[in-house]
Amino acid sequence: MFKINIKQQERQYKKMNIEAYNLDSLRKLVRDLQDENKRLKMQLEKANIAYESENLFEEKIETNEEYDPDQGERILSKYITEDLVNKYFAMFWGRTDVYAKRGTKGGYFPQCNHRWKERICPKQRGEKINCEACGHREWTKLEPRKIIEHLLGSREDGADVLGIYPLLPDGTCRFLVFDFDNHEKGAEKTDFANDDEEWHEEVDALRRICESNGITPLVERSRSGRGAHVWIFFKKTCTGISGKKFRLSFAG
């Protein structure tokens, strides 16, 4: 019996110049190729011709047998050492002279050594001032123990979650991240959860475009479960401007 590999169709992706597309046109392109792939499969099945096929996006993660709703248990079961922290930070490489921390009501705030000292911090005295403009500002350095607390995630209110500043002091960066959360006004009340399912297709489109151009992204589900972040890590530092241009070649 004659055998056809449907994956040959996906080679079209590799011929694409991603800089010629914006995010909307890339989404349409993916949907058009999926429709064409479906029609070809129907023709092959009608002709009783065998073919190899794989659709990674057919099932949503909620219905996938491999989905573990309590993924935190798998993380907590292994003690996080400083060596593991160094390997982790080698991927999410950002500034170490300052970091942000998640507030109990959402949002991230840079950490200062004097933040809770009434005699020093103007905010403790009820004054409205930007930390950047404060003469007593002394940023708290990022240490391994803080990253361990972040990875363990012991706080129910998420107050041990850290935020990294990716743009280094010399104007370079080591990674990019695409945010597919809902950032409309008031969304912080639901942990920035999306109120529709379009983000599934958007993440799928970006991931396929990355992989078709030899880029292996890391897709991370958001805290709410209804959103995602797509991370792209560089082998070496690049300028912030180059990183921005690279991002715009995807987003348009």
GUPA-711594 format. One record per residue: residue in one letter; y negated, z, x negated of N, C-alpha, C in turn. Coordinates in steps of 0.02 Angstrom, whole numbers, padded with zeros to 5 digits, always signed. Atoms other than C-alpha are relative to their C-alpha. Last residue first. Example, Ala and Ser with C-alpha at 12.3 -4.5 7.8 and 13.67 -1.06 7.14 Angstrom:
<atoms>
S+00059-00003+00042+00053+00357-00684-00055+00037+00039 A+00059+00000-00045+00225+00390-00615-00060+00000-00045 
</atoms>
This chain:
<atoms>
G+00049+00048-00022-02132+00709-00209-00069+00031+00009 A+00032-00020-00062-02005+00849-00214-00052-00050+00026 F-00047-00014-00054-01883+00780-00340-00037+00009+00066 S-00040+00060-00006-02002+00695-00464+00054+00008+00054 L+00032+00046-00046-02120+00839-00425+00039-00066+00007 R-00008-00025-00068-02000+00962-00506-00029-00050+00051 F-00071+00007-00017-01991+00860-00666+00013+00021+00072 K-00012+00072-00012-02180+00844-00670+00072-00013+00021 K+00031+00016-00065-02195+01034-00650+00011-00074+00017 G-00041-00028-00052-02070+01064-00790-00027-00017+00069 S-00059+00043-00005-02165+00945-00904+00047+00025+00056 I+00022+00063-00031-02326+01039-00866+00059-00047+00009 G+00007-00011-00072-02243+01207-00900-00020-00064+00036 T+00066-00022-00021-02191+01143-01070-00002+00009+00075 C+00043+00058-00009-02006+01136-01108-00068+00026+00024 T+00064-00009-00035-01890+01267-01180-00036-00067+00008 K+00051-00027+00044-01713+01218-01225-00066+00004+00038 K-00035-00018+00062-01551+01181-01134-00049+00029-00051 F+00010+00046+00056-01646+01186-00970+00037+00024-00062 F+00012-00032+00065-01582+01275-00815-00006-00052-00055 I-00015+00049+00052-01599+01207-00638-00020+00031-00067 W+00024-00011+00069-01591+01333-00496+00022-00056-00046 V-00036+00046+00045-01576+01292-00311-00031+00006-00069 H+00039+00018+00058-01626+01436-00196+00044-00046-00043 A-00032+00007+00066-01556+01456-00022-00052-00013-00054 G+00045+00033+00048-01591+01498+00159+00035-00004-00067 R+00023+00060-00034-01511+01581+00310-00054-00034-00042 G-00058+00040-00019-01405+01716+00229-00019-00065+00033 S-00007+00001-00073-01557+01832+00232+00064-00035+00022 R-00017-00066-00025-01539+01874+00046+00013-00001+00075 S+00053-00049-00003-01539+01690-00001+00024+00066+00030 R+00018-00017-00068-01387+01589-00049-00051+00056+00001 E-00005-00071-00016-01389+01529-00228-00021+00011+00072 V+00023-00012-00068-01356+01349-00280+00014+00073+00018 L-00031-00061-00027-01345+01326-00469-00030+00013+00069 P+00042-00054-00025-01384+01148-00521+00041+00061+00021 T-00041-00047-00038-01279+01035-00633-00043+00058+00023 I+00028-00068+00001-01385+00887-00687+00044+00044+00043 G-00027-00039+00057-01302+00722-00735-00027+00070-00005 N+00040+00014+00059-01410+00613-00622+00020+00044-00059 S-00005+00071+00012-01285+00604-00479-00040-00021-00061 E-00065+00015+00030-01268+00792-00492+00008-00074-00016 C-00006-00030+00067-01454+00821-00464+00065-00022-00033 I+00044+00039+00044-01465+00698-00318+00004+00027-00072 R-00032+00065+00014-01313+00778-00237-00043-00042-00047 R-00057-00010+00045-01386+00953-00255+00034-00066-00017 L+00024-00014+00067-01554+00899-00183+00058+00009-00049 A+00032+00060+00027-01475+00818-00031-00022+00011-00072 D-00052+00049+00016-01358+00964+00001-00029-00062-00032 V-00034-00024+00060-01502+01088-00009+00053-00049-00022 E+00048+00006+00055-01603+00986+00116+00031+00022-00066 E+00003+00070+00021-01454+00964+00231-00047-00010-00059 H-00066+00020+00024-01421+01151+00241-00003-00071-00028 W-00004-00018+00070-01609+01187+00254+00068-00017-00030 E+00019+00056+00043-01613+01090+00416+00007+00016-00074 E-00053+00015+00048-01512+01225+00506-00019-00056-00048 D-00039+00060-00017-01653+01308+00604+00050-00013-00056 D-00019-00003-00071-01744+01476+00609+00033-00064+00024 N+00017+00061-00036-01747+01497+00421+00022+00006+00072 A-00055+00040-00026-01737+01677+00358-00026-00062+00036 F+00016+00071+00011-01886+01742+00258+00057-00046+00023 D-00019+00016+00069-01814+01920+00252-00006-00075-00013 T-00071+00019-00003-01827+01931+00442+00025-00022-00068 K-00033-00049-00044-01993+02027+00444+00075-00015+00006 E-00025-00056+00041-02049+01924+00293+00036+00052+00041 A-00071+00010+00016-02058+01773+00408+00028+00057-00042 G-00043-00046-00038-02222+01836+00483+00073-00004-00017 K+00029-00066-00010-02324+01687+00424+00046+00043+00043 E+00051-00002-00052-02210+01543+00376-00025+00071+00009 H+00058-00038+00023-02118+01557+00211-00058-00005+00050 N+00054+00009-00048-01945+01507+00271-00059+00044-00021 D+00009-00052-00050-01827+01495+00124-00057-00018+00047 F-00012+00026-00067-01777+01336+00033+00000+00055+00052 D-00006-00052-00052-01853+01381-00136+00007-00032+00069 F+00024+00028-00063-01824+01261-00281+00016+00050+00056 V-00036-00021-00061-01805+01348-00449-00035-00031+00060 L+00038+00014-00061-01847+01283-00622+00040+00027+00059 F-00035+00019-00061-01786+01346-00791-00050-00017+00055 R-00070+00015+00013-01828+01382-00973+00039-00020+00063 C-00046-00031-00048-02019+01383-00971+00071-00023-00016 T-00064+00035-00008-02163+01347-01091+00043+00036+00051 G+00006+00055-00047-02347+01396-01088+00063-00041+00010 D+00019+00061+00036-02344+01502-01246-00003-00061+00045 P+00069-00004+00026-02348+01663-01143-00023-00062-00037 L+00007-00043+00059-02189+01611-01049-00071-00001-00027 L+00045+00032+00048-02192+01537-00874-00014+00048-00057 P-00032+00052+00041-02036+01602-00787-00045-00032-00052 Y+00053+00049+00009-02108+01768-00724+00025-00054-00048 I+00015+00020+00068-01957+01864-00662-00058-00049-00001 G+00024+00069+00001-01940+01960-00500-00021-00017-00071 L+00052+00021+00046-01836+02117-00488-00020-00072+00011 V-00004+00072+00014-01736+02196-00347-00060-00021-00042 D-00021+00007+00070-01726+02386-00357+00008-00074-00020 A+00055-00017+00045-01832+02406-00198+00020-00003-00074 G+00011+00054+00047-01701+02314-00095-00054+00013-00052 D+00062+00034-00017-01718+02436+00050-00017-00056-00049 E-00006+00034-00064-01535+02486+00037-00062-00040+00018 R+00049-00020-00050-01556+02526-00148+00008-00041+00065 S-00019-00062-00034-01398+02511-00253-00046+00018+00058 G+00028+00001-00067-01420+02329-00305+00018+00061+00042 L-00040-00046-00040-01301+02330-00453-00025+00004+00072 L-00066+00030-00014-01381+02174-00525+00044+00045+00042 H+00009+00059-00042-01559+02241-00512+00067-00030+00021 E+00015-00026-00067-01510+02411-00582-00008-00057+00050 I-00063-00029-00025-01430+02322-00731-00010+00027+00071 I-00040+00057-00023-01588+02217-00752+00067+00024+00027 K+00030+00024-00063-01691+02376-00759+00039-00059+00028 R-00021-00047-00053-01572+02451-00889-00029-00021+00068 P-00068+00013-00026-01594+02295-00998+00020+00045+00058 E-00053-00027+00043-01783+02321-01015+00068-00013+00032 L-00065+00009-00031-01931+02222-00944+00055+00023-00049 K-00044+00050+00031-02094+02291-01012+00068-00001+00036 T-00064-00030+00018-02215+02381-00897+00047-00053-00027 W-00061+00026-00031-02389+02305-00898+00062+00035-00026 E-00048-00003+00055-02534+02416-00951+00068-00021+00029 R-00063+00035-00008-02689+02390-00843+00044+00005-00063 H-00054-00046+00019-02821+02524-00867+00069-00033+00004 G+00006-00016+00072-02965+02399-00870+00054+00047-00024 C+00002-00071+00014-02910+02329-00701-00001+00013-00076 A+00069-00019+00017-02956+02148-00668-00007+00073-00020 E+00023+00041+00056-02778+02081-00673-00069+00022-00024 C-00026-00028+00063-02722+02226-00564-00024-00038-00060 N-00054+00041+00025-02837+02165-00425+00024+00028-00067 I+00012+00035+00064-02942+02304-00354+00062-00040-00018 K-00029+00066-00005-02962+02392-00187-00018-00039-00063 E+00044+00056+00017-02995+02576-00220+00038-00066+00005 G+00019+00038-00060-02892+02706-00127-00046-00059-00014 R+00060-00032-00028-02885+02831-00270-00026-00038+00061 Q-00020-00066-00021-02707+02781-00311-00058+00039+00031 K-00034+00007-00064-02767+02602-00315+00023+00067+00027 P+00049+00002-00054-02891+02647-00453+00032-00005+00069 C-00006+00059-00043-02746+02697-00569-00051+00001+00057 I+00010+00063+00036-02797+02821-00705-00003-00060+00046 R+00059-00004+00043-02820+02996-00635-00016-00066-00034 E+00062-00006-00038-02702+02963-00490-00063+00000-00044 K+00039-00054+00031-02559+02902-00599-00069+00003+00032 W-00003-00060-00042-02439+02801-00490-00037+00060-00030 R+00009+00013-00072-02478+02627-00559-00003+00063+00042 H+00047-00049-00028-02509+02681-00740-00005-00004+00076 N-00019-00068+00020-02358+02597-00823-00044+00054+00032 C+00047-00027+00050-02391+02438-00725+00020+00072-00015 Q-00007-00072+00014-02263+02334-00631-00045+00022-00057 P-00007-00013+00072-02310+02166-00556-00001+00075-00013 F+00060-00026+00030-02281+02162-00366+00012+00013-00075 Y-00013-00022+00069-02157+02064-00261-00066+00018-00034 G+00053+00016+00047-02158+02044-00072+00015+00029-00069 G-00001+00069+00023-02045+02132+00052-00059-00014-00046 K+00015+00042-00058-02076+02292+00150-00001-00075-00019 T-00045-00019-00055-01991+02406+00023-00011-00041+00063 G+00022-00057-00039-02079+02313-00117+00047+00014+00057 R+00005+00010-00072-01987+02199-00237-00022+00064+00035 K-00050-00037-00036-02025+02221-00421-00012-00010+00075 A+00019-00021-00067-02116+02108-00541+00057+00037+00033 Y-00045+00023-00053-02099+02089-00728-00025+00025+00066 V+00020-00018-00068-02207+02103-00884+00053-00026+00048 D+00056-00046+00006-02186+02094-01073-00026+00022+00068 T-00026-00068+00006-02012+02020-01053-00056+00051-00006 R+00039-00047+00040-02064+01849-00989+00033+00069-00002 G+00071-00001-00015-01930+01733-00925-00036+00049-00045 W+00042-00021+00056-01752+01679-00961-00073-00005+00019 F+00063-00013-00036-01642+01673-00808-00052+00027-00049 M+00008+00054-00049-01499+01594-00907-00067+00007+00035 A+00002+00062+00038-01506+01701-01065-00006-00061+00046 F+00070+00015+00014-01548+01846-00949-00008-00064-00041 Y+00034+00016-00063-01371+01843-00881-00073-00021-00012 K-00025+00067-00019-01293+01835-01054-00034-00023+00064 N+00029+00048+00048-01403+01981-01110+00022-00071+00017 V+00070+00008-00017-01356+02080-00953-00033-00052-00045 L+00002+00044-00058-01172+02050-00986-00072-00013+00021 D-00019+00066+00024-01194+02124-01160-00001-00051+00057 E+00060+00030+00028-01289+02271-01086+00015-00070-00027 T+00019-00024+00066-01136+02309-00981-00064-00034-00023 I+00047+00047+00032-01112+02286-00795-00025+00030-00065 Y+00057-00034+00030-00958+02380-00737-00043-00050-00038 K-00001+00008+00072-00848+02270-00629-00062+00032-00030 S-00064-00022+00026-00808+02319-00450+00005-00005-00076 L+00001-00071+00017-00992+02310-00404+00066+00024-00031 I+00045-00011+00056-00996+02120-00412+00004+00073-00023 R-00030+00032+00059-00842+02093-00305-00044+00010-00061 E-00056-00041+00023-00904+02222-00180+00031-00031-00063 G+00024-00054+00043-01070+02130-00166+00055+00043-00029 Q-00003+00021+00070-00982+01976-00101-00023+00054-00047 D+00018-00060+00037-00949+02059+00066+00005-00014-00075 P+00061-00030-00027-00953+01907+00181-00022+00062-00037 D-00010-00072+00000-00828+01815+00069-00064+00033+00025 Y+00061-00040-00007-00823+01629+00103+00017+00074+00006 E+00015-00034+00063-00664+01548+00035-00062+00044+00005 E-00049-00055+00011-00599+01507+00210-00016+00039-00063 N-00044+00015+00056-00757+01407+00247+00045+00059-00014 T-00066+00015-00026-00828+01438+00420+00050-00015-00056 E-00022-00052-00046-00988+01528+00368+00071-00010+00025 I-00028-00056+00038-01005+01415+00216+00026+00055+00046 K+00052-00047+00019-01028+01264+00327+00032+00061-00033 E-00003-00067-00029-00889+01138+00322-00060+00041-00022 E-00025+00006-00068-00910+00951+00295+00001+00068+00036 F+00049-00027-00046-01023+00973+00145+00023-00002+00073 L+00013-00070+00016-00899+00952+00004-00045+00033+00052 N+00065-00016-00028-00831+00792+00076-00013+00074-00008 E+00016-00070+00005-00688+00722-00027-00071+00011+00027 S+00065-00020-00026-00601+00557-00003-00009+00075-00008 E+00015-00068+00022-00460+00458-00079-00070+00018+00024 Y+00058-00010+00042-00405+00306+00018-00006+00073-00018 A+00009-00068+00026-00255+00234+00106-00061+00004-00044 I+00008+00001+00073-00272+00070+00202-00014+00072-00023 N-00056-00037+00030-00205+00070+00381-00001-00003-00076 A-00043+00048+00036-00330-00066+00431+00060+00033-00032 K-00021+00051-00050-00409+00047+00563+00047-00050-00031 E-00051-00030-00043-00411+00189+00436+00026-00050+00051 L-00061-00008+00039-00502+00079+00310+00057+00029+00042 Q-00028+00067+00010-00630+00024+00439+00066+00004-00039 M-00027+00022-00065-00661+00204+00494+00033-00069-00007 K-00062-00037-00012-00681+00259+00313+00034-00023+00065 L-00051+00029+00044-00809+00122+00284+00068+00034+00010 R-00021+00065-00028-00909+00179+00435+00054-00033-00042 K-00039-00012-00061-00911+00359+00374+00025-00065+00030 N-00064-00025+00021-00969+00308+00200+00047+00011+00059 E-00036+00058+00025-01109+00206+00276+00070+00020-00022 D-00018+00041-00058-01165+00356+00378+00040-00061-00022 Q-00052-00035-00036-01159+00468+00223+00024-00040+00061 L-00062+00009+00038-01256+00338+00124+00058+00036+00034 D-00021+00070-00008-01391+00331+00258+00066-00012-00036 R-00027+00008-00068-01400+00522+00264+00025-00071+00011 V-00064-00035-00004-01419+00533+00075+00032-00009+00069 L-00048+00038+00039-01555+00400+00074+00069+00031+00004 K-00020+00059-00040-01648+00485+00215+00053-00040-00036 R-00040-00024-00056-01648+00650+00119+00026-00058+00042 L-00065-00018+00027-01707+00560-00038+00046+00026+00055 S-00038+00062+00008-01847+00478+00061+00069+00012-00029 D-00017+00028-00066-01906+00648+00123+00041-00064-00007 L-00054-00038-00030-01897+00728-00051+00022-00029+00068 N+00021-00068-00014-01999+00592-00137+00056+00034+00039 Y-00011-00027-00066-01927+00440-00220-00034+00068+00007 A+00026+00047-00048-01972+00327-00366+00006+00026+00071 E+00072-00006-00002-01954+00469-00491-00032-00047+00051 I+00021-00053-00046-01770+00480-00445-00076+00006+00003 N+00055-00028+00039-01732+00310-00523-00032+00053+00044 M+00064-00015-00030-01565+00276-00443-00050+00024-00052 K+00046+00054+00016-01421+00191-00531-00070+00014+00025 K+00016-00002+00071-01319+00350-00536-00048-00054-00021 Y+00048-00052+00016-01327+00367-00348-00024-00004-00072 Q+00068+00026-00013-01244+00199-00321-00052+00052-00019 R+00028+00021+00063-01090+00272-00403-00070-00029+00008 E+00050-00048+00022-01062+00362-00238-00029-00018-00068 Q+00063+00011-00034-00975+00208-00168-00055+00045-00027 Q+00034+00054+00034-00840+00221-00297-00068-00014+00030 K+00051-00027+00045-00799+00390-00221-00036-00055-00039 I+00066+00000-00033-00712+00300-00079-00055+00023-00047 N+00033-00064+00012-00565+00264-00194-00070-00003+00029 I+00071+00004+00018-00464+00121-00120-00028+00070-00010 K+00035-00065+00001-00274+00106-00113-00072-00008-00026 F+00062+00004+00038-00172-00047-00064-00040+00065+00006 M+00060+00000-00042+00000+00000+00000-00062+00000-00044 
</atoms>
